[in-house]
Amino acid sequence: MAGTTLTGMASPGWLRLRANLWPPFIGAGIRVEHIGSDFRSITVAMRQRWYRRGLLGAVCGGSLYAMTDPFFALMVRKSLAS
């Protein structure tokens, strides 16, 4: 398969591209900026918009959870595999 390593996981660049094209991330305004070559660091960003603010002007907790949830499991899986 193109874009995969020997462990069967996608390369960091390919995974970053796929995550940035994932419809739930596009809809939430979430963008993956960097994935380290060893998957031990991932930088994810979400711009604050008027429709994403809570009552006190902060970003809603559900948006923050959606931004971080899939990457924790990925990082742990890759760390345990090596």
N, C-alpha and C positions, 0 to 999 in steps of 0.2 A: 504494500500500500504506500502511496506517495505521502510523504510528510510524517511517517511514523519512525520511531526508533526501534532498537532491538527489543525493548521491553514492551512494545505494543502501544505505548502512549505517543500521542502526537508531539512533534517538536514544539518548543516554546513559541516560535514565530507563527506556526500553523495554528496552534491552539489560541493564540492571541487574536489572530484574524477571525477564526470561527466564533470566538466569544464576542467580538465586536460586531459580528453580523447576526447574532442571535436575537430574534425579535423581542423577547422580554427585556433584554438589555437596551436595545434601541428605544423601545417605548419608555423605559425608565430613565433614559439619558445616562446610562452607565457605560463607561469606556475603560477597557483594559489598556493601560499605557505601557506596561513592561512585565515580562515574565523572565525571571532569571534562568540561566542555562541549566541549573541544577534543580529548578522548581522550588527553591527555598525562599524566594522572594517574589511577590507579585504586587504590582502597583495598580490600583483600581481607582478611578475618579468618577465623580458625579457632580455636575454643576447644579447649583441651587437655583431653582426656578420658582416663580410665584405659585405655580400649581402643585409644587412639591413641598411647600412649607406647611408646618403645623400651625396651631393656634398662636404660639409664642414666636413664630418666625424661624424655628429650627427645622431641619429636615426630619421628616417622619421616620420613625424607627423601622417600619417595614421596608422602606427603601434602603436603609443602611444594611439591614439583614440580607435583603436580596442581592446587595452589592458584594457581600463578603462570603455568604454561605457556600456557594459551589467551590470556592477556591481552597477552603480549609481542608476539605476531604481530599482534594487533588494533591495538595502539598504533603499531607500525611501519607497518602498512598505512595507517592513517589519517594518520599524519605524512607519508608519502611522497605520498599523494593530494592533500594541500593545498599 
